Amino acid sequence: MARKTQRAKLHLSDAQRNMLDQLSHSRTAPLREVQRAKILLHYADEVPILQIQKRANVSRPTIIQMH
């Protein structure tokens, strides 16, 4: 049985969510900023870290470091 997560909740305002969504789809922003935006959006939606890793195509340590 999976254990309950100990992660802190991340609450984003509508303006923050819109800004991160635009950044996550950007083709001109630096890759690190695009990845961070994707990670934060998934994290705010309470997606498990393993799924974030697959969706954002980054390593687990990168996710843990960025949130």
N, CA, C and O atoms as a printed pandas DataFrame, in Angstrom:
     atom_number atom_name residue_name chain_id  residue_number  x_coord  y_coord  z_coord
0              1         N          MET        A               1    0.841   -1.179    0.000
1              2        CA          MET        A               1    0.000    0.000    0.000
2              3         C          MET        A               1    0.885    1.240    0.000
3              4         O          MET        A               1    1.869    1.323    0.734
4              5         N          ALA        A               2    0.521    2.177   -0.818
5              6        CA          ALA        A               2    1.305    3.411   -0.918
6              7         C          ALA        A               2    1.079    4.270    0.323
7              8         O          ALA        A               2   -0.011    4.309    0.894
8              9         N          ARG        A               3    2.130    4.945    0.711
9             10        CA          ARG        A               3    1.983    5.813    1.877
10            11         C          ARG        A               3    1.560    7.202    1.446
11            12         O          ARG        A               3    1.704    7.577    0.283
12            13         N          LYS        A               4    1.042    7.954    2.388
13            14        CA          LYS        A               4    0.584    9.302    2.097
14            15         C          LYS        A               4    1.778   10.222    1.915
15            16         O          LYS        A               4    2.787   10.088    2.607
16            17         N          THR        A               5    1.660   11.147    0.992
17            18        CA          THR        A               5    2.761   12.055    0.688
18            19         C          THR        A               5    2.989   13.055    1.816
19            20         O          THR        A               5    2.057   13.442    2.521
20            21         N          GLN        A               6    4.224   13.460    1.971
21            22        CA          GLN        A               6    4.593   14.464    2.959
22            23         C          GLN        A               6    4.898   15.798    2.290
23            24         O          GLN        A               6    5.389   16.728    2.930
24            25         N          ARG        A               7    4.597   15.882    0.985
25            26        CA          ARG        A               7    4.891   17.102    0.234
26            27         C          ARG        A               7    4.025   18.257    0.703
27            28         O          ARG        A               7    2.861   18.078    1.062
28            29         N          ALA        A               8    4.606   19.427    0.694
29            30        CA          ALA        A               8    3.848   20.633    1.009
30            31         C          ALA        A               8    2.945   20.962   -0.177
31            32         O          ALA        A               8    3.303   20.718   -1.329
32            33         N          LYS        A               9    1.779   21.515    0.117
33            34        CA          LYS        A               9    0.858   21.918   -0.942
34            35         C          LYS        A               9    1.377   23.183   -1.610
35            36         O          LYS        A               9    2.005   24.025   -0.968
36            37         N          LEU        A              10    1.112   23.306   -2.891
37            38        CA          LEU        A              10    1.488   24.497   -3.634
38            39         C          LEU        A              10    0.215   25.112   -4.183
39            40         O          LEU        A              10   -0.480   24.501   -4.994
40            41         N          HIS        A              11   -0.089   26.319   -3.741
41            42        CA          HIS        A              11   -1.290   27.023   -4.191
42            43         C          HIS        A              11   -0.865   28.139   -5.128
43            44         O          HIS        A              11   -0.065   29.001   -4.765
44            45         N          LEU        A              12   -1.410   28.111   -6.339
45            46        CA          LEU        A              12   -1.092   29.126   -7.349
46            47         C          LEU        A              12   -2.317   29.995   -7.597
47            48         O          LEU        A              12   -3.438   29.492   -7.678
48            49         N          SER        A              13   -2.101   31.288   -7.717
49            50        CA          SER        A              13   -3.190   32.183   -8.097
50            51         C          SER        A              13   -3.462   31.979   -9.587
51            52         O          SER        A              13   -2.674   31.346  -10.289
52            53         N          ASP        A              14   -4.569   32.513  -10.056
53            54        CA          ASP        A              14   -4.893   32.399  -11.487
54            55         C          ASP        A              14   -3.822   33.068  -12.348
55            56         O          ASP        A              14   -3.456   32.559  -13.407
56            57         N          ALA        A              15   -3.327   34.212  -11.879
57            58        CA          ALA        A              15   -2.292   34.924  -12.633
58            59         C          ALA        A              15   -0.999   34.108  -12.692
59            60         O          ALA        A              15   -0.356   34.035  -13.739
60            61         N          GLN        A              16   -0.621   33.496  -11.568
61            62        CA          GLN        A              16    0.588   32.674  -11.540
62            63         C          GLN        A              16    0.434   31.463  -12.448
63            64         O          GLN        A              16    1.347   31.115  -13.196
64            65         N          ARG        A              17   -0.736   30.819  -12.374
65            66        CA          ARG        A              17   -0.979   29.633  -13.202
66            67         C          ARG        A              17   -0.936   29.992  -14.688
67            68         O          ARG        A              17   -0.367   29.247  -15.486
68            69         N          ASN        A              18   -1.531   31.130  -15.067
69            70        CA          ASN        A              18   -1.508   31.560  -16.462
70            71         C          ASN        A              18   -0.089   31.844  -16.939
71            72         O          ASN        A              18    0.289   31.460  -18.047
72            73         N          MET        A              19    0.699   32.520  -16.096
73            74        CA          MET        A              19    2.084   32.837  -16.449
74            75         C          MET        A              19    2.902   31.553  -16.628
75            76         O          MET        A              19    3.669   31.432  -17.583
76            77         N          LEU        A              20    2.739   30.600  -15.709
77            78        CA          LEU        A              20    3.474   29.335  -15.805
78            79         C          LEU        A              20    3.020   28.530  -17.020
79            80         O          LEU        A              20    3.837   27.880  -17.672
80            81         N          ASP        A              21    1.735   28.568  -17.324
81            82        CA          ASP        A              21    1.225   27.846  -18.487
82            83         C          ASP        A              21    1.812   28.419  -19.773
83            84         O          ASP        A              21    2.224   27.669  -20.658
84            85         N          GLN        A              22    1.851   29.739  -19.877
85            86        CA          GLN        A              22    2.445   30.371  -21.062
86            87         C          GLN        A              22    3.926   30.035  -21.168
87            88         O          GLN        A              22    4.423   29.735  -22.253
88            89         N          LEU        A              23    4.623   30.084  -20.053
89            90        CA          LEU        A              23    6.051   29.780  -20.041
90            91         C          LEU        A              23    6.313   28.317  -20.396
91            92         O          LEU        A              23    7.289   28.013  -21.082
92            93         N          SER        A              24    5.452   27.413  -19.934
93            94        CA          SER        A              24    5.659   25.988  -20.207
94            95         C          SER        A              24    5.491   25.641  -21.680
95            96         O          SER        A              24    5.963   24.596  -22.127
96            97         N          HIS        A              25    4.819   26.510  -22.440
97            98        CA          HIS        A              25    4.637   26.277  -23.869
98            99         C          HIS        A              25    5.553   27.148  -24.731
99           100         O          HIS        A              25    5.467   27.121  -25.958
100          101         N          SER        A              26    6.419   27.911  -24.091
101          102        CA          SER        A              26    7.298   28.829  -24.814
102          103         C          SER        A              26    8.362   28.078  -25.609
103          104         O          SER        A              26    8.887   27.056  -25.167
104          105         N          ARG        A              27    8.661   28.598  -26.767
105          106        CA          ARG        A              27    9.730   28.033  -27.598
106          107         C          ARG        A              27   10.982   28.910  -27.573
107          108         O          ARG        A              27   12.027   28.533  -28.105
108          109         N          THR        A              28   10.865   30.077  -26.953
109          110        CA          THR        A              28   12.005   30.999  -26.927
110          111         C          THR        A              28   12.620   31.141  -25.535
111          112         O          THR        A              28   13.737   31.642  -25.408
112          113         N          ALA        A              29   11.914   30.713  -24.496
113          114        CA          ALA        A              29   12.444   30.802  -23.133
114          115         C          ALA        A              29   13.520   29.738  -22.936
115          116         O          ALA        A              29   13.510   28.712  -23.616
116          117         N          PRO        A              30   14.445   29.977  -22.010
117          118        CA          PRO        A              30   15.464   28.961  -21.718
118          119         C          PRO        A              30   14.816   27.642  -21.258
119          120         O          PRO        A              30   13.798   27.655  -20.566
120          121         N          LEU        A              31   15.404   26.530  -21.640
121          122        CA          LEU        A              31   14.870   25.208  -21.341
122          123         C          LEU        A              31   14.625   25.026  -19.846
123          124         O          LEU        A              31   13.596   24.478  -19.451
124          125         N          ARG        A              32   15.550   25.476  -19.018
125          126        CA          ARG        A              32   15.396   25.310  -17.567
126          127         C          ARG        A              32   14.126   25.991  -17.056
127          128         O          ARG        A              32   13.448   25.452  -16.181
128          129         N          GLU        A              33   13.800   27.162  -17.589
129          130        CA          GLU        A              33   12.590   27.877  -17.163
130          131         C          GLU        A              33   11.334   27.146  -17.624
131          132         O          GLU        A              33   10.345   27.091  -16.892
132          133         N          VAL        A              34   11.366   26.592  -18.819
133          134        CA          VAL        A              34   10.225   25.837  -19.335
134          135         C          VAL        A              34   10.008   24.591  -18.488
135          136         O          VAL        A              34    8.875   24.278  -18.123
136          137         N          GLN        A              35   11.088   23.875  -18.174
137          138        CA          GLN        A              35   10.983   22.683  -17.343
138          139         C          GLN        A              35   10.460   23.029  -15.957
139          140         O          GLN        A              35    9.606   22.321  -15.423
140          141         N          ARG        A              36   10.960   24.104  -15.375
141          142        CA          ARG        A              36   10.508   24.506  -14.050
142          143         C          ARG        A              36    9.022   24.845  -14.050
143          144         O          ARG        A              36    8.306   24.489  -13.115
144          145         N          ALA        A              37    8.561   25.522  -15.077
145          146        CA          ALA        A              37    7.143   25.869  -15.179
146          147         C          ALA        A              37    6.286   24.603  -15.243
147          148         O          ALA        A              37    5.263   24.508  -14.564
148          149         N          LYS        A              38    6.701   23.640  -16.052
149          150        CA          LYS        A              38    5.961   22.382  -16.165
150          151         C          LYS        A              38    5.925   21.650  -14.823
151          152         O          LYS        A              38    4.878   21.153  -14.408
152          153         N          ILE        A              39    7.073   21.588  -14.153
153          154        CA          ILE        A              39    7.157   20.908  -12.865
154          155         C          ILE        A              39    6.236   21.572  -11.849
155          156         O          ILE        A              39    5.498   20.885  -11.143
156          157         N          LEU        A              40    6.271   22.885  -11.770
157          158        CA          LEU        A              40    5.439   23.596  -10.794
158          159         C          LEU        A              40    3.956   23.425  -11.082
159          160         O          LEU        A              40    3.164   23.279  -10.151
160          161         N          LEU        A              41    3.565   23.439  -12.345
161          162        CA          LEU        A              41    2.158   23.232  -12.680
162          163         C          LEU        A              41    1.693   21.829  -12.274
163          164         O          LEU        A              41    0.626   21.676  -11.680
164          165         N          HIS        A              42    2.484   20.819  -12.591
165          166        CA          HIS        A              42    2.126   19.452  -12.205
166          167         C          HIS        A              42    2.124   19.297  -10.690
167          168         O          HIS        A              42    1.249   18.636  -10.130
168          169         N          TYR        A              43    3.098   19.902  -10.031
169          170        CA          TYR        A              43    3.200   19.813   -8.576
170          171         C          TYR        A              43    1.967   20.443   -7.923
171          172         O          TYR        A              43    1.424   19.892   -6.966
172          173         N          ALA        A              44    1.528   21.584   -8.433
173          174        CA          ALA        A              44    0.347   22.265   -7.896
174          175         C          ALA        A              44   -0.906   21.420   -8.102
175          176         O          ALA        A              44   -1.842   21.491   -7.305
176          177         N          ASP        A              45   -0.928   20.624   -9.166
177          178        CA          ASP        A              45   -2.062   19.740   -9.442
178          179         C          ASP        A              45   -1.955   18.418   -8.678
179          180         O          ASP        A              45   -2.764   17.512   -8.878
180          181         N          GLU        A              46   -0.953   18.313   -7.803
181          182        CA          GLU        A              46   -0.717   17.135   -6.951
182          183         C          GLU        A              46   -0.470   15.860   -7.745
183          184         O          GLU        A              46   -0.897   14.774   -7.355
184          185         N          VAL        A              47    0.223   16.013   -8.857
185          186        CA          VAL        A              47    0.635   14.862   -9.656
186          187         C          VAL        A              47    1.811   14.196   -8.930
187          188         O          VAL        A              47    2.709   14.896   -8.462
188          189         N          PRO        A              48    1.825   12.868   -8.825
189          190        CA          PRO        A              48    2.957   12.181   -8.172
190          191         C          PRO        A              48    4.284   12.497   -8.871
191          192         O          PRO        A              48    4.323   12.726  -10.080
192          193         N          ILE        A              49    5.354   12.506   -8.098
193          194        CA          ILE        A              49    6.670   12.869   -8.622
194          195         C          ILE        A              49    7.085   11.961   -9.784
195          196         O          ILE        A              49    7.687   12.434  -10.748
196          197         N          LEU        A              50    6.775   10.685   -9.707
197          198        CA          LEU        A              50    7.129    9.772  -10.800
198          199         C          LEU        A              50    6.438   10.196  -12.098
199          200         O          LEU        A              50    7.047   10.142  -13.166
200          201         N          GLN        A              51    5.189   10.610  -12.016
201          202        CA          GLN        A              51    4.472   11.065  -13.206
202          203         C          GLN        A              51    5.018   12.402  -13.711
203          204         O          GLN        A              51    5.106   12.623  -14.919
204          205         N          ILE        A              52    5.382   13.289  -12.788
205          206        CA          ILE        A              52    5.995   14.566  -13.183
206          207         C          ILE        A              52    7.281   14.284  -13.944
207          208         O          ILE        A              52    7.563   14.909  -14.967
208          209         N          GLN        A              53    8.053   13.340  -13.433
209          210        CA          GLN        A              53    9.326   12.971  -14.069
210          211         C          GLN        A              53    9.098   12.537  -15.510
211          212         O          GLN        A              53    9.848   12.933  -16.402
212          213         N          LYS        A              54    8.077   11.732  -15.746
213          214        CA          LYS        A              54    7.787   11.253  -17.097
214          215         C          LYS        A              54    7.234   12.360  -17.981
215          216         O          LYS        A              54    7.628   12.485  -19.140
216          217         N          ARG        A              55    6.318   13.170  -17.438
217          218        CA          ARG        A              55    5.667   14.209  -18.242
218          219         C          ARG        A              55    6.621   15.346  -18.601
219          220         O          ARG        A              55    6.578   15.866  -19.716
220          221         N          ALA        A              56    7.484   15.731  -17.656
221          222        CA          ALA        A              56    8.399   16.849  -17.890
222          223         C          ALA        A              56    9.732   16.387  -18.476
223          224         O          ALA        A              56   10.555   17.206  -18.884
224          225         N          ASN        A              57    9.940   15.062  -18.514
225          226        CA          ASN        A              57   11.159   14.488  -19.068
226          227         C          ASN        A              57   12.410   15.005  -18.363
227          228         O          ASN        A              57   13.372   15.436  -19.000
228          229         N          VAL        A              58   12.371   14.950  -17.025
229          230        CA          VAL        A              58   13.508   15.354  -16.198
230          231         C          VAL        A              58   13.740   14.289  -15.136
231          232         O          VAL        A              58   12.894   13.421  -14.925
232          233         N          SER        A              59   14.889   14.358  -14.469
233          234        CA          SER        A              59   15.206   13.374  -13.448
234          235         C          SER        A              59   14.528   13.719  -12.125
235          236         O          SER        A              59   14.132   14.862  -11.897
236          237         N          ARG        A              60   14.403   12.731  -11.270
237          238        CA          ARG        A              60   13.786   12.922   -9.954
238          239         C          ARG        A              60   14.539   13.973   -9.123
239          240         O          ARG        A              60   13.897   14.835   -8.523
240          241         N          PRO        A              61   15.886   13.928   -9.068
241          242        CA          PRO        A              61   16.593   14.964   -8.310
242          243         C          PRO        A              61   16.313   16.384   -8.820
243          244         O          PRO        A              61   16.283   17.332   -8.035
244          245         N          THR        A              62   16.109   16.529  -10.133
245          246        CA          THR        A              62   15.789   17.836  -10.695
246          247         C          THR        A              62   14.449   18.324  -10.149
247          248         O          THR        A              62   14.306   19.498   -9.807
248          249         N          ILE        A              63   13.477   17.432  -10.068
249          250        CA          ILE        A              63   12.160   17.800   -9.561
250          251         C          ILE        A              63   12.241   18.187   -8.096
251          252         O          ILE        A              63   11.673   19.200   -7.688
252          253         N          ILE        A              64   12.931   17.404   -7.316
253          254        CA          ILE        A              64   13.047   17.665   -5.885
254          255         C          ILE        A              64   13.785   18.976   -5.640
255          256         O          ILE        A              64   13.440   19.717   -4.719
256          257         N          GLN        A              65   14.780   19.265   -6.442
257          258        CA          GLN        A              65   15.548   20.495   -6.306
258          259         C          GLN        A              65   14.719   21.717   -6.671
259          260         O          GLN        A              65   14.891   22.776   -6.067
260          261         N          MET        A              66   13.823   21.595   -7.645
261          262        CA          MET        A              66   13.093   22.755   -8.156
262          263         C          MET        A              66   11.854   23.128   -7.356
263          264         O          MET        A              66   11.426   24.280   -7.426
264          265         N          HIS        A              67   11.266   22.226   -6.609
265          266        CA          HIS        A              67   10.013   22.622   -5.954
266          267         C          HIS        A              67   10.218   23.211   -4.607
267          268         O          HIS        A              67    9.251   23.587   -3.944
